[in-house]
Amino acid sequence: MSERILVVDDELNIGRSFEIILGGEGFDVETATSSEEGLKKAAAERFCAVFLDIQLPGMDGLEALRILRDKQPDLPVVMISGHATIERAVEATRQGAFEFIEKPFSRERIVLTARNATESGRLKREIELLRDGDSEILGDSEGIRSLREEMRRVAPTDTRVLILGESGTGKELVARSLHRSGPRANQSFIRVNCAAIPEELIEAELFGAVKGAYTGADTARGGLFAAANGGTLFLDEIGDMSLKAQAKVLRVLQEGEYEAVGSTKTLTVDVRVLAATHKDLAAQVRNGEFREDLLFRLNVIPLTVPPLRERGDDIRLLGTNFLGKYAARHERPTPRVHADAWLKMQAYPWPGNVRELMNVMERLLILGRGDVLGLSDLPAEIAGRTDPVIPAVSTTTLHPYAGLPLKAAREACERDLIAAALERHEGNVTRAANELGIERTNLHKRIKSLGVNEE
């Protein structure tokens, strides 16, 4: 399902521009031309992010922002304006706006902001579901107990931590818990997904840029290091960071200094840096894709989050927790899960880890039949059913994609080609992109949209 974004702007051409730009990136865009219309749509439908103009007829954008924040505090709202002032930008930020951007804005700026906003909203929802009283790391397996003990010892310090684990295991949850239990708990926690930011923009995102520093830099902008000053900066998926950006991060860690893109003025910063990755950074060092000196700086304390398949009864504990919270969110009674269904779920390898379990439990709540969820309610891959997807064809006389609709065949072919290239290059996206003749950022998008396993 596409991520849905609401754009509220009285200029029709702005709404159409967002539809064209974000629609081409896989988003589903809905538009409104007034605050009143936008609030009505936001109340009736579920959106992942809102782009909201400040200057609107009738109720202005700041008032609409206050109402949205009151009714949907986890919904990221990006304020947009062609008549911005510092005072209004500060006011929007104070009221909880995710970001403030000025017209005219570049295509790259719109796409990057949309991705960051929707990712932020998704992570907030996941973290809310994972919380359990005073302890956010829910579970009683040996691996989780060991992780919690290590976190208890590390959190009160200001040392750097490298959080390791497969995608979907909850690495961000560990980082946020370390921050809240640490000496900078009352300061900012800023997360940056290094894999989601195009290589040509990541330096500006991290360190800021002066006006005119690069194409589309219409105004000066601060970076995430500056935003996290005094607090914690979480570099998620740092294994995807370019070597050039790695060199600048290394300097910040060593000296606490950096320059904004296009500037010669040296700035100082005091941040605690936490980093995470699902990749083997030591292998990346050997392949020349990651700086060894940066790895040494980051890997002061390594923490490994165990995959869900190794957590035994935690699957039932987590699943029950998610099911109850989704039932409350959707205002439905909480069904019971049959013992046979739990056994199947505990035997399943969960390649998407906790994130996949969350999705499955929400699906069971919405699509399940009756008060007790059994084997027939489980997805086929978990229940062990072999539901046929396409009719059998003779591979001696027909192409392997015969029998599929054109779009499905094209996607299946593309998925196979990408998977084969990644396998040949041992998961190295840059090399696979070079072989396939496409940009690295475009390959990342296709991997995500087609559901290709990068590993």
C-alpha positions, 0 to 999 in steps of 0.5 A: 500500500502506498504511503498517503500524503495530504497537501494543503495549499490554496495554489492549485499548481502547488498541489498538482506539482506535489501530485506529479513529483511524489506520485512518481516516487510511489506516494499517494497524494491527496490535496486540499485548498483550505485549512478547513478542507484539509482538517476534514480530510485528515480526520476522515482518512489516514495520512503518513504526513501533511504538507501545510501552507501557512498563508491560507484563506480563512483559517491560517496554517498555524491554527490548522497546525495546532488542531492537527497536533492536538488531534494527531500528535504523531502525524508529521506536519511540514509547513510551507510558505512563500512569505516566510519570516523567521518569527513564523518559522520559529512559531511553527517549529515551537508548535511541533512542525516537523520541518519548515520549507520555503517556496519555490522548492526543488523536486529533490527537497520535496522528495527528501522531506516527504521521505523523512516525514513519513519515516519519522511518523512510522517510527513514532508509531512503532515505538509507541507500540513497543513501549511497555511501562518503564522498559521499552525493550519488551521480552524475556529471552536470554538475548533480550535480557543480556541486551537490557543489562548492557544498555543499563550499564552503558546508558548513563555514560556519554560514550559512543555506541554502535548498534548492530542487528538485522532490519526490523529488530528495533535498533532505533528503539535501543538508541532512543532508550539509551538517550532517555537514560543518559546524561543528555536526556533533556536535550534533543534526540535527532535521527538521520537515516543515511540510506534514505538521503541521496548521496549528493545531499547527505552532507548538506543534511548533516552539516548544513549549507550556505545559499547557492552551495549546490543546485536547489540551495535557494536559502541557507540551511542548518544541519542535523549536527547543529540541531542535535547540539548538546543532545544525541545524533543517531546515525541510522544505517551508517553503512550506507553513508558515502566515503566523503561524508564519512570523512567529515563525520570522522572529523566531528568525532575527533575534533568537534568541528565542521564546516557547512557545505559551501562555507569556510567558517568552522563551527563547533558542536557537542553531541553524543553520536549513536550509530546503527547498521544491519551491514557487516562494517568490517567487510565493508572496510575490507572492500574499501567502502567504509573507513576503518578509522571511523569504525574504530571511533564509532565502535566503542561499545557494540550492542547487538539486537537479536533477530526475532527468530532467536527470541522464542516465547518473546514472539507470543509476548510481543504479538499479544502486546501488539494485538491489544494495542492495535485493537485499542487503536482501531476500537475493536475487541481484542481477539484470542490467538489459538495455541496452534497459531502461536506455534506456527508463528514461533516456527516461522523465521520472521525475515522482517523481524519485529516490524514484520510481526507488527504488520502481521498482528494488525492484519490478523486483527483487521482480517481475522474471522471470529473471536479466536484467530487460528491457522486459517487466519495466518498468512500463507507463508506463516501457516505453511500453506502453498497457495498457487500464485500463477498457473503451472506452465511448461518452461521448455516451451514458454518464458518463465514469466508466462501466464503473468500480467504484463506489469507483474511479469515486468516487476518479477523480471526486474526483481530477479535481475536486481537480486542476482546483481546484489548476490554477485556483489555480495549486497554492495548496492553501489556496485550492483547499480553500476552493473545495472546501469542505474543510479544508486539512489534509484536502485535503493528505491526499486529494492524497497518497492519490489521487496528485494532482500538486500542481503 
